[in-house]
Amino acid sequence: MNGKEYSTVRERVCAQEELFLSPYAKRSAETQGRAREETRCGFRTDFQRDRDRIIYSNSFKRLKNKTQVFFAPEGDHYITRLTHTLDVSQIARSLARSLSLNEDLAEAIALGHDLGHTPFGHVGERVLAKLSSCGFLHNEQSLRVVDVIEKGGRGLNLTQEVRDGILNHKSSGKPATLEGEAVSLADRIAYINHDIEDAIRAGILKVEDLPQGAVSLLGRATKERINTAIADIYATSLGKPYVRMSKEIMDATNELRSFMFERVYEVANKSIQERSERMLTQLFEYFMKHAERLPQPYLQLLDKDEKERVVCDYLSGMTDRYAISVFEGLFIPATFSIGGVT
């Protein structure tokens, strides 16, 4: 920049951020750092390193086999917890880029925001919250995953800004950075609109069923509604010390959200939800009585955390299929065989 030589790529990126980011953006050089100090990378900023650590974590890999709304749907194009996470990342990056915020920070928060989500979607979260006296919220569990559970109990040692964004991504949260605010809005935009798409694909809804006032304002097609939301956030937030929607667009978005809870989230796969609840309840009760049968990484956690918390760690980290497999192994009798005849 202006012919200046930089000793590392990271320093050059930080200098570029000084020139091009909004005064309200979180610059990589301004990070509050990590709980455990580390030698800085010469090529990547701390937020870029956080993004990479999340992508290569075991918890991130497991998202591909966790339910978003529809459990084990017959079809290749339904949203999973992983594809939802990628949707959130894309929308958050679009918002950050348009508002001259730190795109790397927004991406890292988005990729990590649902790492602590349970199998079987929000049913699993409700079950664990009801069973455990410690309580259970997926945003708090996502932070616990990156702080405590990953890397054999060492955690990912992420920056404070990414940790804050993960913890506060729910609509009730108050992120400390504008990048965190962008992710919170991106999460809502993504799950409402792509869940509508899945419900229509599954035959539960028709476009005509959607609240027509909200649809006329936001758009009939998924891409139209997402574009409307992003454009509105840009117009409302550019040059401001916040990231938000206009009241009109937020009200329409909330109307769609309420509609989805009434028509889809509380009724989709009802029988599957009931079975999932029974399954997770029995697994919880079993491992509370037989904590010694937890896998080794979780046994190590028992030395410093309550048993209920560690059992929730194990169950929430399961994929849908793994939870079923463990349940069958514990509670379903194996086929009896004599001489090769079953």
N, C-alpha and C positions, 0 to 999 in steps of 0.2 A: 504494500500500500504506500503510494508516493515514493516508491523505490526503496523503502526500508527493508532490511533483511531481518528475518525472524529465525531464531535458533530451532524452533519446532513448528510443526504444522498446527499444533494446538494454539500456540501463541498467535499465529496468523489468523486462525478462526476467531479467536477472542477479539483481535483487532478489528476484524470485519464486523463483528457484533456491535462494537462501539460505534461504528459508522452507520449501520443500517437498522438496528433494532429500535423499537419505540422506547422512549424514556421510561415507560411503565413495564417493560419486559424484564425478565430475570436474566441477566448476563451470566454466561458460564463462569467468568472470572469472579463473580460475586457470590458463588455458592457458599452456604454455611458449612459445607464439607460433610465428612462421614464420621460415624461414631469411632471408627478405627482409622487412623491416618494411614495413607498409602502414598507410595511414590507416584507422581503424576505421569500419565501416558504422554509420550511425545507427539502422537498423532491424533488422539481423540480428546475431546473435552470430557469433563466428569459426567455430564448428562449423556453424552454419546456412549460412554462406558457403561452407564446404568442401563441404557436401552439394550446393549449387547448382552449384558449379564442376564437380563430378564428373558430375552429371546432364547438363550441357551439353557435356561433353568428347566428342571424336570417338571415343575408346576405348570410352566407355560406349555410344554409339550402335551401335557395331559388334557388341556382345554379342548382339544379336538374331539375328545370322547365324553364331553360333559354336555348335558342338555341345556339348551337355551329356553325353549318353551315346549317343543314337542319331543317326547321321548321316543328314541329309536324309530324315526319316521321312515316309511317306505318311499325312498326318493333320495337323490344325491344332492339336492339343492336347498335343503332346509338349513336354517342358521343353527350353528353349534356355538358353544361358548367361545371357541377360538375364532370363528368367522365374525362373531359379534365384536370381539376384541379388535380384530383387524378393521372392522367398520368404524369403530370408535377412533382408532388411531388415524385413519384416513381423514375423517371429519375434523378431528382435533388439529391435525397438521394443516388442513385447509384454512381453518380459522386462524391458527397461529401465523401462517404465512401471510394471509390477507391483512392481519392487524399488526404485522411486524413484531410478533412475539418470538420467543425462543422455541423454534420448531422441534429441536432435539429434546428439550425438557417436556414439551407437550406429548411427544411420541412416547417417551419413556414412561410417563405417568399412565398414558392410555394403555400401553401394553401390559402394565402391571396391575391395572385397577381391579381385575376380577380373578387374580391368581388364587384367592382363598374361597372361591365359590364352591358350593357343595355339588355332589352328584344330584341328578333329578331336579335341577333348577331351583326355583325359590321354595319348592316343597321341602327340599333337604334343609334349607336354611331355617324354615319355620320349625321343622322337627327338632333340630339341634338346639334352637333357641328355647324350645319348650322343655326339652329333656335336661339340659344342663343348667345347674344353678349359677354357673359362670356367665350364662347368656351366650348368644352367638349372633354376630353380624358379619356379613361377608366382607365388608370393607375393613373391619378390624382384623379379620382373619387374613386378608390379603397382606396387610402390614406385618402380621405375625409370620407369614410365610417368608417374606423377604428379610425379616429381621432375625428370625430364630430357626425356622424349619429347614430352609434350603442349605445345601452344602454340608449335609451331615450335622446340622445344628449350629453351624457358624454363620448362617445367613449370607445375604449378598452384599451387605455393607454398602447400601445405596446412600446417595446424598440426601440431606434433610429435605430438600425441595421435592424430590421424587416421592419420598416417604409421605410427606404432607399431602401431596396430590392424591396418592393412592388412598390414604385414610379418609380424605374429605371429598371423594368424588360423588357421593350421593347428594341428592338435591338439598338435603338438610345440612350438608357440610359447609364449611367456610374455608376454602383453600387460601393459603397465604400468598399464592402467586396468581397472576392472570392466566398463566398457562394451565394451572389447576382448574380455574374457572372454565376455561375453554373445554377441558376434558369432561367436566361435569355436564356441561350442556351437550357436548358431542355424544355422551353416553345416552342421554335421554332421547336425542334426535335419532340415534341409531336403533335403539331397541324398540321404540314405538313404531317407527316406519318399517323396519324389516320384519318385525313381528306381525304387522298387518299383512305384509306380503306373504308370510308363511301361512297365516290363517286363511287367506284367500286361496292359496295353493292347496291347502288341506280341505277346502270346501266348507269351512266353518263360517266364513264371511263372504260377502260379495261387496264390491266397491260401493254399490247402492246402499248397503247397510250402514256405512260410515256416516257420522254426523255431517250433514250436508253443509252446514254453516262453516265448520272447520275446514272441510274439503274445498269449498269454494275459495277460501282464503289461502290455504296452504298448497293445494293442488291435488289432483286425482291420482296421479302416479307417484310411486315412491321417490323417484329422482326429482320430480317437481317439488315435493314437500321438503326434501332435504335441501335442495337449492334455495327454496324460499327461506328456510330457517337460517342457512349460512349467510345469505344476502342481507337478511334482517339484522343478524348479529353484527355483521360488518358495518352496516349503516348506523346502528345504535351505539356501537362501541369504539369506532375508529377515533384514535386520539384521546380516548377517555381512560381513566384509571380503573376500569372495570370491563368485564365481558358479560353481556347480557342480551336478552331478546327485548324487543318492544313489548309493551303490555298486550297489545292486540294479538301478536303472534304467539306469545306465551300462553294467553288464555285459550287460543285455538289448539295449541299443542297439549295443554292440560285437559282439554275436552276430549281429545283423541285418547289420551292416556286413561282417563276415567272410563271411557267406552271400552277400551281393551281389557281393563280389569273386570268390568261387568260381563262382557261377552266372551272373552277368551281366557284370560289368565286364571279365572276361578272355575272354569268349566272344561277347558281343554284337557283331554286325557284324564278325565275324572277317575276312572277306575285304576289307571296307572298310578295316579297320584296317591290314591288310598293304599295301593299295594306298596308303593315306595315308602310311604310313611310307616307301614307295619314293618317293612324290611329294615329300615334304618333304626327304628325303635328297638327291634330285637338285637341288632348288631351292637347298638349302644349298650344295652343291658348286659349282653354277653361279655363285652370287653371291660365293662366296669367290674364284673365279677372275676374275669380272667385276664387282668392286665398283663400278666406275665407272657401272654401269647401275642402281644403286640410285636410288630417287626422291630428289629434291633434299634434303628434310629429313634423310634418313639420310646423305647425302653430307656434310652439315655435321657430323654426329656423328663422322665418321671422323677429324676433326681432333683430337678429344680422347679417343676410346675405341678399343679394339682392334677390328679388322675382324670377328672372330668375334662379338663382342658386338653390333655394329651389324647384322650379318646376322641374328642372332637377334632383334633388335628388330624388324626388318622382317617376318620370317616369323611371329613370334608375334603381331604386330598384324593379320595377315590374317584375314579371315573365311574360312569354308570355301569359299564360292563364288569369292571373289577368288583364293585359292590355286590352285584348279582352273583359273581363267581365265589366271593368269600361267603356270602349267605348260603349258597348251595352247598359249599364245602362243610359248613358248620351244622346246617339244619336239614338238608335233604339227604336221605339215605342213598348210598351208592348202590348201583345195580349189583345183585349177588350173582356170582358166576362159579360154576363147577365144571371142570373139564372143558372149558371153552364154550359151554352152552349157557346163554343168559335167559 
